[in-house]
Every structure is written in C-alpha cells, then in structure tokens.
Amino acid sequence: MSRFISPRYTDLVPYIPGEQPKDPDIIKLNANETSMPPSPRVLAVLKSERMRHLSRYTDPSSMELKTALSRRYAVRTSEVLVGNGSDEILGLIFLTFFEQARIAYPDVTYGFYRTMARSFGIDHAEIPLRADFTVDVDAYVHSDRHIVLANPNAPTGYVLPVSEIERIVAANPQRLVVIDEAYVDYGNESCVPLIHKYDNLLVVQTMSKSRNLAGAHIGYCFGAASLIKDLEGMKAAFNPFNLSDVSMAIGTASVEDEVYFDHCVKETIAAREYTKEALRQLGFYVMDSHTNFVFVTHTWLTAEAYNAQLRAHGIIARHYPDDPRVSNFLRITIGTREEMETVIAATKEILCQLAA
Ligand SMILES: *Cc1c(COP(=O)(O)O)cnc(C)c1O
C-alpha cells in the first residue's frame, strides 16, 4: 500500500470473482456465465462498418440501448439506466442512495453487496435466511433499512414470487428496495412492471448471464424516473461515458434478437433439469434452482472433496469454504447439455472411486 491511499480506503476488501483458467479444455462452470456464444447479430455488429467510428465518443445518454430496452420491457427510456455491468449499476445505487444510510440483505446472497457496503462505509445488516435457505420475507416487511435482494437468490437458486416482493415494497414506502434480477430470465416472473406502481423500487438486470455477454459486461436497471434521474446525475458526475459504443451496439443487437435469446434460455433450462434429476439419482440434495446453476450437497461426499475431484476431471465449480452455512455445498453452473453429461459421468466415477 502506498502512503497516498485515502485513510478511508486502507482496509478495502476486494470481491474475489471465480477463477478464469487459461486452459481451453477446462469445463468452466464456476461463474454462472453461459457456454453459448452471443447472438449472431452481436457478432455481425462487431464486424460492421460502425466499428470504424470508434475514434469518436459515443452518446453519453446511451439512448440507442435505452430505447431497445424500453421496447422490450414496456417502460419509458426515462425509467432505464444502463452501465458497465450490473456491478457498476449496483455501485451507482449504493453511492447515490445508501452512503449515509443503512441497508439490509440476506446473509447468504451475492457476495458483492457486502463488498460494496464495506467499500463505501455503509451500515449493513445481514438478515439470516431461514434454516431451509428461503428468504424471511417478514423480516424485510418490518425493516427500518433499505433493502437489497437478489431474486432468484444466489447461490441458493431459490426465487420469491412477485407478490412477496410487492409485499416488501408496499410495506416500506420510505425505504428503497433494490431487486437484483441477474437470473430472472431462467423461467421466472420479473418485478419490472411494479416500477409503475411504486417509486421506491429499482430492478437491476444484466446481459452477463441469459444473454451470453459476460465479457462485454452490460447491465441495466429500471425504476421510477425520479430514481433514474438521481442515478444519471451520479453517473454524469463520475463517468459520463460509462458504456462504450461497442457495448451499446452489441447490447442493442442482443435485445433485438428475441428468438436467439429464447432458444438459449430454453436450452439452459433443459440442461438444468437434466442435471438436477441426474444428481438427485446419485444421492445429491439439489436445491430447486430457478437459475443457470445448481447448488448441491451430498450425503457422504463432502463439497470440498467433490470440488477437488471435479477439478481433477478438468471441471471447475464454485465452493464457499469460508461460509460455514454453505461450505458443504457446491455451486455448479449449467453449461451445455454435453458439458453437463460430462459432469454427471465424472461424478459417477468420483462416487465409485471414493466409495470403494
Ligand atoms: C452475476 C451477478 C451480478 C453481476 O453481473 P454483471 O452484470 O456481470 O456485473 C449481479 N448480481 C448477481 C446476483 C449476479 O449473480
């Protein structure tokens, strides 16, 4: 650490993302990306004339992408913010609304909420999930804090119905409720329509999962125009050109290719259901995932051993050794059907070997 670092940042704790292996033969199932390429329309944009104009700054309002999103999600462009991944969007939300405030989120959820709360010095309470890993809705209905919920939650994969989210939003008109819908596209109902009814709700989504664009890192959020305006103000004061023209062009192309999107989501859901069933038959307890990953534990095979053995088979998953509540679970991203068949075959071998 240099002698110039601001005193308030001397104990920053970085978020540790899933490892990015160099070996192309590794089956990478540790970061909830997809194993499918982006839409052909995205690839066409990258080869198009437009890329010759990258010597110019792009439109800082990102209106092209906002317009595509506003059509797709039936909102006004004044109700959309776009950014460099939903992590940046969440960062802008935390900075704009939570710096001097108090927030609550579940104790088992996306690790970045804690990281950001610490980074910005935000008073944060972690409300325990119930013993069965479901969200204790009543604890949020009676909250005196702003609320951040991933729905579906990660790494559990469980989802709350929109009616339960609405119960939380309606009970807390003086609190901002942020719903992170990173996995909503995998067969769930979105609470985006609620933004027309409540001005204390922000719904965050990403193209990193269901749109096969983690490497482009494009995120967006929906909310009442008053909230979006505040966020735009922070963005303009911090990084006016937060989304590159490349990202804006390919994000727009992706949103406009609904057919490919539907196809990819269906494939992932089918591979997920296959994986759930196959792992259950091998004696795993598999939580009922509504996402593009499964969260599993086994009667006698520890998560630590399973993780190490999968790695020996060239498969990487995500293990949480430092969190005692979930340290005996493994999170496995759903790849292609073929990749998941390889996982199941490897798992059978591992079980045979270790049982012997
Ligand atoms: C992956 C993920 C994100 C981050 O998405 P980016 O758009 O890639 O920054 C946010 N929230 C949850 C719950 C996630 O799983």
The ligand as a Tripos MOL2 file, in Angstrom:
@<TRIPOS>MOLECULE
LIG
   15    15     1     0     0
SMALL
NO_CHARGES

@<TRIPOS>ATOM
      1 C1        -23.5020  -12.2180  -11.9300 C.3       1 LIG1
      2 C2        -24.2680  -11.3720  -10.9650 C.ar      1 LIG1
      3 C3        -24.1870   -9.9840  -10.9990 C.ar      1 LIG1
      4 C4        -23.1350   -9.2750  -11.7950 C.3       1 LIG1
      5 O1        -23.4350   -9.1200  -13.0710 O.3       1 LIG1
      6 P1        -22.5200   -8.2080  -14.0070 P.3       1 LIG1
      7 O2        -23.5470   -7.5630  -14.8570 O.co2     1 LIG1
      8 O3        -21.6520   -9.1400  -14.7570 O.co2     1 LIG1
      9 O4        -21.7670   -7.2200  -13.1830 O.co2     1 LIG1
     10 C5        -25.0040   -9.2590  -10.1690 C.ar      1 LIG1
     11 N1        -25.8340   -9.8640   -9.3040 N.ar      1 LIG1
     12 C6        -25.9120  -11.2020   -9.2050 C.ar      1 LIG1
     13 C7        -26.8370  -11.8090   -8.2170 C.3       1 LIG1
     14 C8        -25.1150  -11.9890  -10.0280 C.ar      1 LIG1
     15 O5        -25.1540  -13.3170   -9.9050 O.3       1 LIG1
@<TRIPOS>BOND
     1     1     2 1
     2     2     3 ar
     3     2    14 ar
     4     3     4 1
     5     3    10 ar
     6     4     5 1
     7     5     6 1
     8     6     7 2
     9     6     8 1
    10     6     9 1
    11    10    11 ar
    12    11    12 ar
    13    12    13 1
    14    12    14 ar
    15    14    15 1
@<TRIPOS>SUBSTRUCTURE
     1 LIG1         1 GROUP 0 **** ****
